Amino acid sequence: MDRLRILIADDHPLFRDGLRVLLEAMPDLAVVGEATSGDEAVALAEQLEPDVVLMDLKMPGIGGVEATRRIVESRPTTRVLVVTMFEDDASVFTALRAGARGYVLKDAQKEEMLRAIRAVGSGDAIFSAGIAARVVEFFSTRPAVPRASFPLLTDREREILQLMVSVAGNAEIARTLGLSGKTVANYVSVILSKLQVADRAAAVGRAREAGLG
């Protein structure tokens, strides 16, 4: 039986060590590498060709969300399972839009963690119980918004506008996307200009009218 090849991406050594010990005790799982930053996760995913990347969201460098996006774009056969302490809507849905196939919390029981890794490795999508309920509610109550709603916005600007609608401040948006506060502030200014509105509240109002909220 082929073993699932796993890359652990987390900047906390104690958590990495514990996770590696758990996984290496499983006959069907093999840890092929460890990354301590978003940039390193992208590089090792390209080099080691893992089946599954266990991705923390808050890491040095480009951060877990952007690392997920780059890995999924460059290696569609590698699946990303987010393993994090953050369970707010902004973190969950931004990670999913980046291409993550699952989302579990670091305090999950070991059986839940192993089940999630194997499920994502086999091509399924899986979430912690509380998060799964919110995902279902989100997609059952919110219509999809066509790109034509804001044709002047780039994908990144639309993503930030969505987070603004979720009542995320610049600091939270920066943490979620792995960007600097100054970069987020610049994006927000560009969004206000492109939407031809005077302030953040007006931009959020426009977005909600279009179905983003």
C-alpha positions as CSV (number, residue, x, y, z in Angstrom):
1,M,0.0,0.0,0.0
2,D,1.3,3.4,-1.0
3,R,1.8,5.8,2.0
4,L,0.4,9.3,1.9
5,R,3.3,11.7,1.6
6,I,2.8,14.6,4.0
7,L,4.5,18.0,4.4
8,I,4.0,19.8,7.7
9,A,4.0,23.6,7.5
10,D,3.9,25.2,10.9
11,D,6.3,27.6,12.7
12,H,5.7,26.1,16.2
13,P,8.3,23.4,16.8
14,L,6.4,21.7,19.6
15,F,3.3,21.3,17.5
16,R,5.4,20.1,14.5
17,D,7.2,17.5,16.7
18,G,3.9,16.2,18.2
19,L,2.2,16.0,14.8
20,R,5.2,14.2,13.3
21,V,5.3,11.6,16.1
22,L,1.6,10.9,15.6
23,L,1.9,10.6,11.8
24,E,5.0,8.5,11.8
25,A,3.3,5.9,14.0
26,M,0.8,5.3,11.2
27,P,1.7,2.7,8.6
28,D,-0.1,4.5,5.8
29,L,1.3,8.0,6.4
30,A,4.8,9.3,5.8
31,V,6.2,12.8,6.8
32,V,8.4,13.9,3.9
33,G,9.3,17.4,5.2
34,E,8.7,20.3,7.5
35,A,8.3,24.0,6.6
36,T,8.5,26.9,9.1
37,S,7.3,29.7,6.8
38,G,4.9,30.2,3.9
39,D,7.7,30.6,1.5
40,E,9.4,27.4,2.6
41,A,6.1,25.5,2.3
42,V,5.8,26.6,-1.3
43,A,9.4,25.6,-2.1
44,L,9.2,22.3,-0.4
45,A,5.9,21.4,-2.0
46,E,7.5,21.9,-5.4
47,Q,10.6,20.0,-4.4
48,L,9.1,17.1,-2.4
49,E,5.8,16.6,-4.2
50,P,3.7,15.7,-1.2
51,D,0.2,14.3,-1.4
52,V,-1.0,16.5,1.5
53,V,0.3,19.7,3.0
54,L,-0.8,20.4,6.6
55,M,-0.9,24.2,6.6
56,D,-1.0,26.6,9.5
57,L,-2.4,30.0,8.6
58,K,-0.3,32.4,10.7
59,M,3.4,31.9,9.6
60,P,6.3,34.1,8.7
61,G,6.8,35.2,5.2
62,I,3.8,35.1,2.8
63,G,1.6,33.3,5.3
64,G,-0.5,30.2,5.1
65,V,-3.3,31.6,2.8
66,E,-1.0,32.8,0.1
67,A,1.2,29.7,0.4
68,T,-2.0,27.6,-0.1
69,R,-2.9,29.6,-3.2
70,R,0.5,29.2,-4.7
71,I,0.8,25.5,-4.0
72,V,-2.7,24.7,-5.4
73,E,-1.9,26.7,-8.5
74,S,1.5,25.1,-9.2
75,R,0.7,21.6,-8.0
76,P,-3.0,20.7,-8.4
77,T,-2.4,17.2,-7.3
78,T,-1.2,18.3,-3.9
79,R,-4.0,18.9,-1.5
80,V,-3.9,21.4,1.4
81,L,-5.5,20.7,4.8
82,V,-5.5,23.8,7.0
83,V,-4.6,23.0,10.7
84,T,-4.9,26.2,12.8
85,M,-6.2,27.8,15.9
86,F,-8.2,30.4,14.0
87,E,-11.9,29.6,13.5
88,D,-13.3,33.0,12.5
89,D,-15.3,33.2,9.3
90,A,-12.7,35.4,7.6
91,S,-9.9,32.8,8.1
92,V,-12.1,29.9,7.1
93,F,-13.5,31.3,3.9
94,T,-10.3,33.0,2.8
95,A,-8.5,29.7,3.1
96,L,-11.2,27.8,1.2
97,R,-11.1,30.4,-1.6
98,A,-7.3,29.9,-1.7
99,G,-7.9,26.3,-2.5
100,A,-7.7,24.4,0.8
101,R,-9.6,21.1,0.8
102,G,-10.1,20.9,4.5
103,Y,-10.0,22.9,7.7
104,V,-9.4,21.5,11.2
105,L,-8.4,23.1,14.5
106,K,-5.2,22.3,16.3
107,D,-7.1,21.2,19.4
108,A,-8.8,18.4,17.4
109,Q,-8.5,14.9,18.9
110,K,-5.9,12.7,17.2
111,E,-8.6,10.5,15.6
112,E,-10.2,13.5,14.0
113,M,-6.9,14.8,12.8
114,L,-6.0,11.4,11.2
115,R,-9.4,11.1,9.6
116,A,-9.1,14.6,8.1
117,I,-5.6,13.9,6.7
118,R,-6.7,10.6,5.1
119,A,-9.9,12.1,3.7
120,V,-8.1,15.1,2.1
121,G,-5.4,12.7,0.9
122,S,-8.1,10.6,-0.9
123,G,-9.6,13.7,-2.6
124,D,-12.4,14.5,-0.2
125,A,-13.1,17.8,1.6
126,I,-13.4,17.8,5.3
127,F,-13.9,20.2,8.2
128,S,-14.1,20.3,11.9
129,A,-17.7,19.8,13.1
130,G,-18.4,23.4,14.1
131,I,-16.8,24.8,11.0
132,A,-18.6,22.4,8.7
133,A,-21.9,23.7,10.0
134,R,-20.9,27.3,9.2
135,V,-19.7,26.3,5.7
136,V,-23.0,24.7,4.9
137,E,-24.9,27.7,6.2
138,F,-22.8,30.1,4.3
139,F,-23.2,28.4,0.9
140,S,-26.9,27.7,1.5
141,T,-27.9,31.2,2.3
142,R,-25.5,33.4,0.2
143,P,-25.8,33.5,-3.5
144,A,-22.7,33.4,-5.6
145,V,-21.5,36.8,-6.8
146,P,-20.5,37.0,-10.5
147,R,-17.2,38.5,-11.3
148,A,-19.1,41.1,-13.4
149,S,-20.5,42.7,-10.2
150,F,-17.2,44.5,-9.8
151,P,-15.3,44.2,-13.1
152,L,-12.7,46.8,-12.3
153,L,-11.5,44.9,-9.2
154,T,-8.7,42.3,-9.3
155,D,-9.2,38.9,-7.6
156,R,-7.2,40.1,-4.6
157,E,-9.2,43.3,-4.3
158,R,-12.5,41.3,-4.4
159,E,-11.1,39.1,-1.8
160,I,-10.2,42.0,0.5
161,L,-13.7,43.6,-0.2
162,Q,-15.3,40.3,0.9
163,L,-13.3,40.4,4.1
164,M,-14.3,44.1,4.7
165,V,-17.9,42.9,4.4
166,S,-17.2,40.3,7.1
167,V,-16.4,43.3,9.4
168,A,-12.7,42.5,9.3
169,G,-10.4,45.4,10.1
170,N,-7.2,46.0,8.3
171,A,-5.2,44.2,11.0
172,E,-7.3,41.1,10.7
173,I,-7.3,41.2,6.9
174,A,-3.5,41.5,7.0
175,R,-3.2,38.5,9.4
176,T,-5.6,36.4,7.4
177,L,-3.9,37.0,4.0
178,G,-0.3,37.2,5.3
179,L,0.1,40.8,4.1
180,S,1.5,43.9,5.9
181,G,-1.0,46.4,7.3
182,K,0.3,49.0,4.9
183,T,-0.3,46.8,1.9
184,V,-3.9,46.2,3.1
185,A,-4.4,49.9,3.6
186,N,-3.2,50.5,0.1
187,Y,-5.6,47.9,-1.3
188,V,-8.5,49.4,0.6
189,S,-7.7,52.8,-0.9
190,V,-7.6,51.4,-4.4
191,I,-10.9,49.6,-3.8
192,L,-12.6,52.8,-2.6
193,S,-11.3,54.6,-5.7
194,K,-12.4,52.0,-8.1
195,L,-15.9,51.8,-6.5
196,Q,-16.0,55.6,-6.5
197,V,-17.1,55.8,-2.9
198,A,-15.9,58.1,-0.1
199,D,-15.3,55.7,2.7
200,R,-15.1,52.0,3.9
201,A,-18.8,52.0,5.0
202,A,-19.9,53.0,1.6
203,A,-17.8,50.3,-0.1
204,V,-19.2,47.7,2.2
205,G,-22.7,48.9,1.4
206,R,-22.1,48.6,-2.3
207,A,-20.7,45.1,-1.8
208,R,-23.7,44.0,0.2
209,E,-26.1,45.4,-2.4
210,A,-24.2,43.2,-4.9
211,G,-24.7,40.1,-2.7
212,L,-21.4,39.9,-1.0
213,G,-22.9,40.1,2.4
